[in-house]
Amino acid sequence: MTRILIADDHHLFRDGLARILNDLPQIAVVASVENGDEAIRKAEELKPDVILMDVNMPHTGGVEATRQIHARQPQIKIVMLTISEREEDLFEAIRAGARGYLLKSATSRELAEAIQHVEAGEAMIASGMAMKLMDVFAAQHPPTHADDMATAQLTGREREVLGLVAQGLSNKEIGAQLSLSPHTAKAHLRTILDKLHLRSRAEAAAWAARHDSNR
């Protein structure tokens, strides 16, 4: 059972989302709160598996709450669920430790899939937002000689995995494409992150897209 905490300052949205999630198999909403301060307290008290966090809330906002929760309890997976399509909010959320960034226009199926993916250690970025993340990452981190040296350390198989990560494929899909188990695909990704000194699947995708565009 995946235990969910909802953090959003709109009461009707919280109630509606809770009803949708509680109707899904193997998902239970353990609490809903209206600001980042309450999210931090409830995360400490209840230790949910996944937090669905709005970006803009009164008092402590969603990004700062994400940063504090991730620092204290990195095992909790946080997915931003927001109306904001601003590149700055997306990039700051990922840097703060969010494992996903979805828009409130997402369907219940997309939300369920996002929860499933982040629970499996993957990242989920809303369609259309991933390219914005790559653009911002590329602008703030122009390629360097050190980057090229790091990329040269990757094996041929790791380069293949990295390319498929950049296309948005999950570990299961990468495994099917390369005739690997999802576990092996995940292990390759972990090695790639270590070699390139990256922190997340999203940063790996941005790295791959940036270096491909500069070849």
N, C-alpha and C positions, 0 to 999 in steps of 0.2 A: 504493500500500500504506500503510495506516494503522498506525503503530508504537505499541504500547500498553505502558505501564508499570503494573503492579499493585502497590499498597501496602496490605497488610492483615496483621494480626498472627496470623491463623489459617492455618496451613500447609495444611490440607486444603482450605479455601475457596480459597486462592490457586491451588493445583494444579487444582482442579475448574474454576475460572473460566478459567484459562489454556487448558485443554483445549477448553472451549466456544468461546472466542474464536478459537483457532487453527483451528478447524473452519469458521469463517465466511470467506467470500470477502473478499479485499483487507484482511485484518486479521492482524497478526503481533504476538505478545507478545514484547517484546525483553528484559524482565526482570521479576522479582517480588521485592518486599522486604517486611520485616516491621515497619518503623517509619518515622516521619517523617524521622529523620536520614538513613536510607539512601535514602529517596525523594528528598531534596534532593540527595544526592551523585549518585545515578544519573540524575536529571534533568539535572544539569550535564554528566555524562559522556556520556549516550546521546542526549539531546535528543529524547525521544519526541514524537509528535504529540499523544497524549492520555494522561493519567494517571487511572486509576481509584483513588480514594483513600478509605480508611476514615476515619471521624471519630475514633474512639477507639482509639489505639495507644500502646504504651509509649514512654517518652522523649519525643520531640517528637510531638505529636498531629497528626492530619490537617489541622485548620484552620490551625495555625501553619505546618506544612510548605507548605500551599497558599499562604499569605501570602508566605513567603520565595521560593518558586519563581516565583510570579506577579510579584513585584517584580524578580527577576533575569531571568526568561525569559517575558515576557507572551505570547509566541506559543504556548506550550504550553497546551493546553486541559485543564482539570482538572474531573473529574466526581466528586463525592462518592458513594460506594457504601457504604451503611451500614444498620444496623438502627434508628438513632436517628430518632425522629419528633418530637424536641424542637424547638420553634420557635426557641430560642436557637441550636442547632447549625445549623439551616437558614440563619438570617439571618446568623450570623457567617461561615459558609462562603461565602455570596454576597458579603459585604463583603470577604472575603479574596481574592476573585478567581475562585472556582469558577464554571464555566459550566453546571453541572448538579448536581442533587441527586436521586439515585435510592435506593430502598430495596432491600435484598437480596432481597426477595420478588419483584422484577421478573423477568419472563421473559427468556429469551435474545433474543427478538425485540425486546422493549422496550429492552434494553441495546444491541443493534445499532443500533436507530433513534436512541438517544441519542448514540451515538458519531458516527453520520452527521450528526446535526443540529449538534452542537458543532463538528465539523470544518468545517461550512458557515458557521460564525460565529453560530449560533443558540444558544439556551439551552434546557435540558430540566429541568423540575421534575416530580418524581413526582406522579401523580394524588393529590389530597387534600392535598398539601403546598403547592401554589401558593396556596391560600386562606390558609393559615397565614402564608406570607410576606407576603401583602397585609395581613393583620391586624396583624402586627408592624410592618411599614413604616408603616402608617397611624397606629398608636399612638405611634410614635416621631417621626413627622413630620406633625403636624396641619396641615391646609391653612392657607395664609397668603395675604395679599393679593398678595405677590410671586409665589406659585404661580399665582394667577389671572391675573396679568399675563403670566407666561410661557406659560400655556396659550393665552391670547388671541393669541399670536404664531403659533400653528399654523394652517396653511391647512386648508380643508375636507377635502382629500384626506388630509392628515396626521392629522386627527382620525379619519377613517375607518380608517386604518391602525392608529392607536393603539388604537381600540376593538376591532379584530380581534386585535391582540397581547394585549389583556386577556382575550380568549376562549381564548387558548392556541394560536392558529393559527400555523403556520410561514410563512416567507416565500413558499414555493411555494403554500400554501393561500390566503394573503392575495392573492397575484397572481391566482389563479384566481377568487377572489371579486370582485375589483375590475377584472378584465381588464387586469392588469399583468404584466410579466415578473417572475420572482423577484428578478432583479437590481434592478429599479426599486423593488420593495417593500422590499428591503434598503436601498436608498439613502434612501428616505423614512424608514425607521426610524432610520438614522444621523443624519439631519437632526433628527428628533424628539428623540433623545438629546442632541444638541448644544443645541437650543433650551431644553430643560427641565433641562439640567445633570445628566443622569442617566448612569449608567455601564454599564447592562446592560439587556437585554430584560426580565429579571425585574423590575427596578425600574420600567421603563416600564409593565409590566402592573399593578404595584402602584399606581403613580401614577394610571393610568386608572381602576382600580376605586375608589380612594379618592375621586377627584374626582367620579366618577359617583354615589357614595353620598352625597355632600354637596350634590348639586344640589337 
